[in-house]
Amino acid sequence: MSQLGISPSDNFPFLLLGNFSNRPNKVVQSSTAQEFADINRMLFYEISTETDDSKINVAFDALIRKCLERAKK
């Protein structure tokens, strides 16, 4: 994020998506991704477009809500 000139304290809404959540041999484990997201104040959602594409809508709805909250401040 520092490459973008944005720090976690800027409260910029980022969304981290973990794809292929239904696969057992993931490259990045859910707990590692969640920890990274927490440290960097990101929203984190695991999705699988193969089995349930509704979670992508939930993730982007959460991002939009975060953006609207930020815009009110």
Buried (B, 14 or more C-beta within 10 A) or exposed (E): EEEEEEEEEEEBBBBBBBEBBEEEEBEEEEEEBBEEBEEBBBBBBBBBEEEEEEBBEEBBEBBEEBEEEEEEE
